[in-house]
């Protein structure tokens, strides 16, 4: 058995992202971000892999960033060791459709934990599945909310692709 390798992809205007797959199961998805400054030795070049599952997933991600409605609800995720709460939030969030948003409190209620909005925020902050578990569709009760190291402007751009303005 070979160790999973990153499959890098580039989206014009967004940058380079990566997916990690173990066969067809997604281990990690890093959203595209601007490339490293040239000359630092830390640049990475996008490369395709021989995995048909990886090629299909990257094609769907590229389609999403081209503005086409994509659902990633069927993508198989590596969820070993997840708690019942995390799984409930994940399932509820994957049902939030393209162009829809929910608040942290609404997502907590949809997951069956109506008083756990802060824990939902923690879940989103630790999300390792990018678009596949669409935490960008979760907003604060009083505004767009944060979006980890990518920031609220990135989140706003993702929502704008889906026709949502904030």
Buried (B, 14 or more C-beta within 10 A) or exposed (E): EEEBBBBBBBBEEBBBBBBBBBEEBBBBBBBBBEBEEEEEEEEEEBEEBEBEBBBEBBEBBBEBBEEEEBBBBEBEBBEEEEEEBBEBBBBBBBEBEBEEBBBBBBBBBBBEBEEBBEBBBEBBEEBBBBBBBBBBBBBBEEEBBBBBEBEBEBBBBBBEBBEBEE
